[in-house]
């Protein structure tokens, strides 16, 4: 027996007309009539009699009226209970995210996931590159980290990459170049993110391979601070393409980095060999699709 057929039966009983009930239920009279025939076949009795003046309940129809109302009401209550339980037992995804990755994805990326998956709570912790990798290893959650990733401790899936640029004050003679090698910067002063970021170690390695130790005059944790310090001290910095495209400043030029490690790569990371929850896998699949669009 179909609950929906019982709902149709009750609506016809209230309306006293198949045509009126079909309008209220947004179903064709033929479809409604077929549903009632199915119900009558299931019960083995006739529920309605038709006449020139309308449709009315048979004795069997009158007898099952109260039971039908109770069954439909119980079904509605059951749905409410299940929905309430779903709301109370939300799944949780804890995401550790390297600073800088969120603006690279667009700020509405995570809001859209929350709207689509109302039964999942997404908690986001922002930290430095290496702190994120350590968090994921120790707490067995999901991370978004800038490579390279320690693939002994962590499983990783490549998500996206961005190009890197040198930030050169326009008053610096090097700003007249179209491209710069890192060796061309051996006499410059630098403003960098701290050694908790992968970019710092990549930069130091490139400088060492070019045969010099960089003159680092300041560290900063925010891109806007880096720009301010570069302007103040006529220093050089490194920036990601999505930051440079959002900066309109006639005091700087942005020149592409030509070294072999010239990209900024984002990875989805999880603890090596660990199982991923259903909600976690749903979030990972969402991220992949979001970036692919």
C-alpha positions in Angstrom: 0.0 0.0 0.0 1.3 3.4 -1.0 1.1 6.3 1.6 0.7 8.7 -1.3 -2.4 6.9 -2.5 -3.9 7.2 1.0 -3.2 11.0 0.9 -5.0 11.1 -2.5 -7.9 9.2 -1.0 -8.2 11.7 1.9 -8.0 14.7 -0.4 -10.9 13.4 -2.6 -12.9 12.7 0.5 -12.5 16.3 1.6 -13.1 17.8 -1.8 -16.0 15.5 -2.8 -14.8 15.8 -6.3 -12.1 14.1 -8.3 -11.6 17.2 -10.5 -11.2 19.6 -7.6 -8.9 17.2 -5.7 -6.7 16.8 -8.8 -6.3 20.6 -9.0 -5.4 20.8 -5.3 -2.8 18.0 -5.7 -1.4 19.2 -9.0 -2.1 15.9 -10.7 -4.2 15.0 -13.7 -7.7 13.5 -13.0 -6.6 10.4 -14.9 -3.5 10.0 -12.7 -5.5 10.5 -9.6 -8.1 8.0 -10.7 -5.4 5.4 -11.4 -4.0 5.9 -7.9 -7.4 5.3 -6.3 -7.9 2.2 -8.4 -4.5 0.9 -7.2 -5.6 1.6 -3.6 -8.9 -0.2 -4.1 -7.1 -3.2 -5.6 -4.7 -3.3 -2.7 -7.6 -3.3 -0.2 -9.9 -5.5 -2.3 -12.9 -3.1 -1.8 -14.5 -0.2 -3.6 -13.9 3.2 -1.8 -15.9 5.6 -3.9 -19.2 5.6 -5.8 -19.6 8.0 -8.7 -22.9 9.7 -9.6 -24.0 12.6 -11.8 -23.7 15.0 -8.9 -20.3 13.9 -7.8 -18.3 11.3 -5.9 -19.0 10.0 -2.4 -17.6 7.4 0.0 -18.8 3.9 0.1 -19.3 2.2 3.5 -15.8 0.7 3.2 -14.5 4.2 2.4 -16.1 5.6 5.5 -14.7 2.7 7.6 -11.1 3.2 6.6 -11.2 7.0 6.8 -10.0 7.3 10.4 -7.2 4.7 9.9 -6.1 6.4 6.7 -5.8 9.7 8.5 -3.8 8.1 11.3 -1.4 6.3 8.9 -0.8 9.6 6.9 -0.2 11.5 10.1 2.2 8.9 11.5 4.1 9.0 8.2 4.4 12.8 8.4 5.6 12.6 12.0 8.1 9.9 11.1 9.6 12.2 8.3 9.8 15.1 10.8 11.6 12.9 13.4 14.1 11.7 10.8 14.8 15.2 9.5 15.2 16.4 13.1 17.7 13.6 13.8 19.6 14.5 10.7 19.9 18.1 11.8 21.0 17.1 15.3 23.6 14.6 14.1 25.6 16.7 11.6 28.8 15.2 10.3 31.9 17.3 10.8 34.8 18.0 8.4 37.8 19.7 10.1 40.0 21.4 7.4 43.5 22.7 8.1 44.3 25.2 5.4 47.6 27.0 4.5 47.2 30.8 4.5 46.8 32.1 1.0 44.9 29.1 -0.3 41.4 30.4 0.5 41.7 33.5 -1.7 43.2 31.3 -4.5 39.9 29.3 -4.5 37.6 32.4 -4.2 35.9 33.2 -0.9 32.6 31.7 -1.8 34.0 28.2 -2.3 33.4 27.0 1.2 30.1 28.9 1.6 28.7 27.0 -1.4 29.8 23.7 0.1 28.0 24.6 3.3 24.8 25.6 1.5 24.8 22.4 -0.6 25.6 20.1 2.4 23.6 21.5 5.3 24.1 18.3 7.3 27.9 18.8 7.3 29.7 21.2 9.6 32.9 22.5 7.9 35.4 23.9 10.4 38.4 25.7 9.0 41.8 26.3 10.7 44.3 28.5 8.9 48.0 28.2 9.6 51.4 28.1 8.0 52.4 25.4 5.4 54.3 23.1 7.7 51.9 23.6 10.6 49.1 22.4 8.4 50.9 19.2 7.4 51.7 18.5 11.0 48.1 19.1 12.1 46.8 16.6 9.5 49.3 14.0 10.5 48.5 14.3 14.2 44.7 14.8 14.1 43.8 12.7 11.1 41.7 15.4 9.3 41.9 16.9 5.8 44.3 19.6 4.8 45.0 22.0 2.0 48.7 22.6 1.8 51.3 24.2 -0.4 53.8 21.7 -1.8 56.1 20.0 -1.5 54.3 17.5 0.7 56.0 14.9 2.9 54.6 11.9 1.1 56.0 9.5 3.8 53.7 10.9 6.5 50.9 12.1 4.2 48.8 11.1 1.2 48.4 14.0 -1.3 46.3 14.8 -4.3 47.3 17.6 -6.6 44.6 20.3 -6.8 45.9 23.4 -8.6 48.9 25.5 -9.4 49.7 29.2 -9.8 52.6 31.1 -11.3 55.0 33.1 -9.1 56.3 36.6 -9.8 59.1 38.9 -8.5 57.7 42.1 -6.9 60.1 44.8 -7.9 59.8 48.5 -6.8 59.6 50.6 -10.0 62.4 52.8 -8.8 64.7 49.8 -8.8 66.7 49.6 -12.1 65.8 45.9 -12.3 62.2 46.9 -13.0 63.3 47.7 -16.5 63.8 44.0 -17.3 61.3 41.7 -18.9 62.5 38.7 -17.0 64.9 38.1 -14.1 67.1 35.2 -13.1 67.6 34.7 -9.4 71.3 35.4 -9.7 70.3 38.9 -11.0 69.0 39.6 -7.5 72.1 38.7 -5.5 72.7 42.4 -4.4 69.1 43.0 -3.5 67.3 43.1 -0.2 64.3 40.9 0.4 61.0 40.7 2.3 59.8 37.2 2.7 57.2 35.1 4.5 58.6 33.2 7.5 60.4 29.9 7.4 57.1 28.1 8.3 56.2 28.5 4.6 57.4 26.3 1.9 58.2 29.3 -0.3 60.9 30.4 2.1 62.8 27.1 1.8 62.4 27.0 -2.0 63.8 30.6 -2.2 66.8 29.8 0.0 67.6 26.7 -2.0 67.4 28.6 -5.3 69.7 31.4 -3.9 72.2 28.8 -2.6 72.3 27.1 -6.0 72.9 30.5 -7.6 75.9 31.0 -5.3 74.8 33.6 -2.8 73.1 34.1 0.6 70.1 36.4 0.3 69.9 39.6 2.4 66.5 39.1 4.1 65.6 42.3 6.0 62.0 41.5 7.1 59.6 38.6 7.5 55.8 39.1 7.1 52.7 37.0 7.5 50.3 38.9 5.2 50.7 39.8 1.5 49.7 43.5 2.1 52.5 43.8 4.7 55.0 42.4 2.2 54.1 45.1 -0.3 54.3 47.9 2.2 57.7 46.8 3.4 59.0 46.4 -0.2 57.9 50.0 -0.9 59.4 51.4 2.3 62.8 49.7 1.9 63.0 49.3 -1.9 63.2 45.6 -1.3 62.2 42.6 -3.5 59.6 40.0 -2.7 57.9 37.0 -4.3 54.1 37.0 -5.0 51.5 34.6 -6.3 49.7 35.5 -9.6 46.3 35.9 -8.0 47.7 38.5 -5.6 49.5 40.4 -8.3 46.4 40.5 -10.5 44.5 42.2 -7.6 47.1 44.8 -7.0 47.0 48.1 -9.0 50.1 49.9 -7.8 52.2 52.1 -10.0 55.1 51.7 -7.6 55.7 48.1 -8.5 56.3 45.9 -11.5 55.7 42.1 -11.4 58.2 40.0 -13.4 57.7 36.2 -13.9 60.0 33.9 -12.0 62.0 31.7 -14.4 63.6 29.3 -11.9 62.7 25.6 -12.1 60.6 26.0 -8.9 58.5 28.8 -10.4 55.0 27.6 -9.4 52.9 27.5 -6.3 51.1 24.2 -6.0 48.2 23.3 -3.8 47.5 19.7 -2.6 44.7 18.0 -0.7 46.4 16.1 2.1 45.3 13.4 4.5 47.2 11.2 7.0 49.1 8.4 5.1 47.0 5.2 4.9 44.1 6.6 6.9 40.4 6.1 6.1 38.5 9.2 4.9 35.0 9.7 6.3 32.0 9.9 4.0 31.7 13.6 4.7 35.4 14.1 4.1 35.3 12.4 0.7 32.3 14.4 -0.2 34.2 17.6 0.5 37.3 16.4 -1.5 35.1 15.6 -4.5 33.5 18.9 -4.2 36.8 20.7 -4.2 38.0 18.9 -7.3 34.8 19.7 -9.2 34.9 23.4 -8.0 38.5 23.8 -9.3 37.8 22.0 -12.5 34.9 24.3 -13.4 
